[in-house]
Each structure stands twice: as structure tokens, then as C-alpha cells.
């Protein structure tokens, strides 16, 4: 039932990636031919447990067109007005679909078996109380617009609208909340696994991996100022919490979406695979903690908002690199911390010990030259570099 429905979808892109991610929950728990009760149980458990916190997080307000359209649709479907934000819309869609499923007012078999399209768009499922919902702008528009220089350029994506019945809307909503890795600086971070359906029904590890990655994105508040720093911040959070991402989860696709003018736009799309980084940083933490048990503290003490905090030296260097990128060059005109971090990042991602050693030795030479010479650098960077160059820390980095 589910595989047949996915195979009939006449579009690719973010909409399909989110819908198939929503289906993953169903397949993981109930297989490829679930009952209406299965759908209801899985929707309810996901929104009341695993995704409960995400459903309460900040997001952008619904655009005027979406708000007007959903006011009409949700009034016809459920007797309620549209909420203010997109996250609230997705939560409501899932919770209300549960009620329809339990009262047998919608039939998943008929809904999934009804996929039609014409020159106006694609119709998923059957109209409920005479209405379809439109795909929300935050999902549909980024498929058609990408950001290039200072203007918006239509991509090859399908512009025709996607119309959804309550079940399909809830699947899209479940996929969005699963992919959600933060709404930071007015931008959405979404992580998807294109073609995840090829792994059905064996998707539990992949879904767990995506949830771990997106949790790390939310909790670290990582921003895509630079790909290297974003990946490091995610991997650092995973390492801190001791969470493993199964290898088969990678690569995942990161969508960076922002409201540019009146249009939600795909600012960047990246393929992420931080397996090597995560393994390296997990070992890094373990070795530092081993030194701690022997009475050797390799962490660096810094002031943040007049409060003293302790950080792993590599964490502190990444934080300084992030500040450099946001404030521009300083010191003698170079983004020193960022250059050092980028070198380590590239070496670790190769997985080759000799390149990692070369990178660490370069960092030590540059750090010693800065500390012993006349080069300009902030007091914070100097303090972090001194912590970096402790003998025990060199062994940890290797």
C-alpha cells in the first residue's frame, strides 16, 4: 500500500522527501500495509512523545495566502481557524488526523490509493468535506526558488500546486517535524534522507539517526555560517551526549530555507556525512575525561557574560572561529581560529591518521609562532591556544 503510493507520486524534491520521512514512522512500527488504527496510534505517539518539544518550538508566522486558505480548509475539516505559525499548523494537522482515523471518518487505503494530477497540480487523497489543503508555502516555494546572488531565480522544480487530504497533510507534517533541525536567525534547517523508501521496511536505524542529528542541530543552535563549523557543532553536540548515528543514515540532505521578500527560498542544499567527525570527537572527549580521572584538567576556563565556563579546547577554538566569521577579520587581518579549525576539519574528514597528525603539528607551529611572536590575536584566542598546546592535549588530538 505505502510503496505503491510513493511510486505514484509525480514529483520529486522537498515535498516528497518530507512525505516519505513521515511514512517512515508508519513503516517502522506497522510495516507496509498498516491499518487506520496503526496510523492513529503512530501519529499520536510521535506527536505526544518523540516530537512533542519540537511541536512547541518557534517558527515563522503563516503567510497571508496560507492563512486565508487554511482558515477555510480547517474550518471545513475540523471547525477551527488556522494557527499563527507553521509549526503549530503541523502539530494541529497530526492531532486532528488522529481523531478522524479513530472515528473512521477517513480511510487510509482509499486515501493512499487516490493520486491524481492535471495542469493545475497534484491531488493526494480524497477531498474531505469538499476541501483539499494546499501544500504550505514553507514547503512548496523552496522547491521552485533558489537564491542566487541578489535575486530569486526559478529552478526546475514543479511550480504546480500540491493538494492534500487530511491523511497526506499529516504525513507531510510528521515529516517536517522529523526533519526540523531548528529555526535559527529566521532560517529553517531541515534534514532529510532522499529515497529513504528504498530501505523500507528497515528504517528504524535511519530514523533514529536523523532524530539524533536534528536534535543536535536544535540543541546546539548551529548556524550555517560555514559548512565546516556547522558540521563540527553538530558532531560536538552528538559527542557530548554520547549519541551514535548509524552509518547507513548518511548522507543526509540539509535544506536551509529563508523568507526572502515574500517568497520562501532554498538558500543552500548540502549533503552531510559527519561520521568521521563524530567518531573523532567522541574519542577526543573520552581521552580528556580519562585525563580528568587522573587529576589532569585539560579544559580551558573562559569568561562568557561575566561567568566562568570550562570548555574542551577544540570546542573553544570552534566558538572563536564562529565569532570571527560573524564579526569579520580581526587581529593582523586573518581569521586565525577559522583557518586552524578548517585545517583540522579537512584532515579529520579524510580519516587518515597521517593527515590528522600533519594538521595538528601545523596548528602547534602556528600557535607557538603567534604566542611567542608579535602577531595580533585576541586574549581569548591566546588563552585557548595555550590550552591546546599542553602536552596531554597533543596526545588527545592525535
Buried (B, 14 or more C-beta within 10 A) or exposed (E): EBBEBBEBBEBBBBBBBBBBBBBBBBBBBBEEEBEBEBBBBBBBBBBEEBBEEBBEBEBBEBBEEBBEBBBEBBBBBBEEEBBEBBBBBBBBBBBBBBBBBBEEBBBBEEBBBBBEBEEEBBBBBBBBEEBBBBBBBBBBBBBBBBBEEEEBEEBEBBEBBBBBBBBBBBBBBBBBBBBBBBBBEEBBBBBBBBEBBEBBBEBBBBBBBBBBBBBBBBBBEBBBBBBBBBBBBBBBBBBBEEBBBBEEBBEBBBBBBBBBEEBBBBBBBBEBBBBBBBBBBBEBBEBBEEBEEEEEBBBBEBEEEEEEEEBBBBBBBBBBBBBBBEEEEBBEEBBBBBBBBBBBBEBBBEEEEEBBEEBBEBBBEBBEEBBEEEBEBBEBBEBBBBBBBBEBBBEBBE
